Amino acid sequence: GPRQNIRDTREMMNKDKIKLFGEKAVLRLTAALNRADGFRERVALHASQFPNPRFDKTVVNQKLAEASDAIANGRIAVAAIQTTMGNALTATSTKSSFTDVRAKIREALAAARVAHQKVVEAIRLIKAGYPATPVSTSTINY
């Protein structure tokens, strides 16, 4: 009856909303993960260019490897968003699959944050090896 038609229409609208929501999320998260990866690459390159580093290369590389892992996990979560989206759009009930989409988005977001954090930790380790020396003292004390 007319009630079922209204339900079907609402379901259709929900599916369109989920589709848009998911597509936007996938774009944004992919961009965030790509930024984190570029950041990681730049720092890795920078870290590799010290002839005799005053920082622990092993620990720095470990942090960068952890960033790499986080980015890989984030990409897996983004791929899962796309799969879940497909399921959500074919499912009869969109409620549960929408929850799944949200969970995967949170997962990918957390991964991007962790990746960024690990690169920042690597930078801190590098900087710690080179404490800033105030210019004035080095010029005065012969």
N, C-alpha and C positions, 0 to 999 in steps of 0.2 A: 504493500500500500504506500500511500504518500509518506508515511513515517520512515519506511525503509529507504525511500528515495532520498529523503533528507539525510539519513545516516550515510548512504552511499556517497552523496555529494560532500558531506563533511569529511569522510574518509579520503576522498579524492583530494580535497583541499589540504588535508593533513599530509598526504603523500607528496604533494607539490612543495609544501613547506619544508618537509624533511629533506627532500631532494635539494632544494636551494640551500638550506642550512648545512647539509652535509657537503655539498660542492664547495661552498664558501670556506668551510672549515678545512677541507682538504687543500684548497689553494693556500690558505693562510698558514697552515701547519707545514706544508711543503716548503713554503718560502722561509719560515722560521728555521726549519731544519737545514735548509740550504745555507742560510746566513751563518748558523752555528758551525756548519762544516767549513765554510770559507774562513771563518774566524780561526778555527782549529788549524787549517792548512797554513794560514799566514804565520801563526805562532810556531808551528812545527818547523817551518822554513827558517824563521828567525832563530829559533833555538839551535838549529843544526849549523848555523853559520858562525858560532863562537869557536875560534881555533882551540883555545884551552879554557873551557868554561869554568867559572867559579861557582857553578851550581851543579847539583846532582842531576846529570843528564837522564839517568835511569828513572828517577822519580818524576821528572818533568815528562818524559816519554810515557810513563805509566799514566799520568793524568790525561795526556792527549789520547792515549789508547782508550781510557775510560770514556772520554768525550766521544770517541769514534763509536764505541759500543752503544752509548746512549742514542746517538744519531741513528744507528742501525735499528735499534729497538723502536725509535720514533717512526722510522720509515715503515716498519712492519705494522705498527699501530695504524698509520695512515692508510696502508693497503687494506687493513682490516675494516677501516671505516667504509671504504669503497665496497667491500664485500657485504658488510652489514647493511649498507644502504640498499644494495641490490635486493637483499632479503627483505628489508623493511618495505620496499616498494612492491614486492610480489606477495608479501604476507597478507593475510586477511585482517589481522589485527596489527596496527602499527605501534601500539603502546610499548610492548616489550622490546621490539627491535629498535625503537627510538632511544630507549634507555641504553641499549648496547652501543648505539652510535655515540651517545654522550660519553659513555665510559671510555671508549676508544679515543675520543677527542681529548679527554683528560689525560689519558695515558701518553699520547703523542706530545701534548703540551708539557707534561712533566719531564719527558725525555729531552725535549728541546732546552728546558731550563737546566737540567742536570748537565747536559753537554756544555752549555755556556759557562756554568759554574766551574766545571773541571778545567776549561781553558783558562778561566780567570785564575784558578789555583796554580796552574802551570806558569802563568805570567808572574804571579806573586813569588813563586819559587825562584824564577830567573832573576827578578828584581832584587830579591833578598841577597843574592850573591854579589850584587853590585850596590852597596850602600851609597847613597848620594853624599858626596863630600862637598861641604860648603866651599865656595870659591875663595872667599876672603882668607880663610886660614891657610890654604895651600899657597897663596901668594905671599903672605907675610912671613910665615915660619920657614926660614931658610935652613 
